[in-house]
Amino acid sequence: MQGDEGGNSRRRRRTDPGAAREELLRRFHLTETEAAVAECLLRGTTYESGARQLGMSVNTLHSHVKAIHRKAGVSTSLEFVARFYAPD
């Protein structure tokens, strides 16, 4: 039932913010701030809204997004979201 575990893991990621944060830190070796920005990306938050929520400028958020892309080996935020939710 390996397929079931993957499905449950993906479901848990969507519903448990703590699980998502831990997975972001573990899989992609993100800093705490990068993980917070990544959570905004996963929710589909705009850069402006994410920057406001996290108390940083849009330029600073964008710098964190670039670091996330580099660490995850992707070119776009859409690719990052797809990689996060892809089965392991």
Secondary structure, 3 states (H helix, E strand, C coil): CHHHHHHHHHHHHHHCHHHHHHHHHHHHCCCHHHHHHHHHHHHCCCHHHHHHHHCCCHHHHHHHHHHHHHHHCCCCHHHHHHHHHCCC
